[in-house]
Amino acid sequence: MSALRQATCVAVEGRALLIEGPPGSGKTSLALALIDRGAALVGDDGVRLAVRGGVLWAAPPPNTGGLVEIRNVGIAELPATEAPVALVLRLDRDAPRQPDRVERETIAGCAIPALGFFPGGPIPALRAEWALRLHGLPLAPADAQTRRR
């Protein structure tokens, strides 16, 4: 069974990064910057989540898969993919500079690391990649084999 979640999501090196925040907080801008650095779109402002083999997977939403709304520009079409969820970034202008700890958010019974993330400043895409490296769930061996196909 799958459920829709309001979030923007990209896959970085085979792992999904859920980007959450209120409208206008920079979800799509961060996703586009990550896509420019080699990430793949999963979903913009909506993602389908499902548990497979005890792992939470993100996939394009049924009606808007592959579409990105670029503020002040229009709708763009990009290839979309699916990936296991490794980290939730919660866009928050008041996010602490140094997190004391990384929280865990339970989504569909799966514990996913979640981190407050300041969306502004220089190089947010690079900071998001480092957040995924340092705090994201690892790619399971079975997921890595699926990715290679």
Secondary structure, 3 states (H helix, E strand, C coil): CEEEECCEEEEECCEEEEEECCCCCCHHHHHHHHHHCCCEEEECCCEEEEEECCEEEEECCCCCCCEEEECCCEEEECCECCEEEEEEEEECCCCCCCCCCCEEEEECCEEEEEEEECCCCCCHHHHHHHHHHHHCCCCCHHHHHHHHC
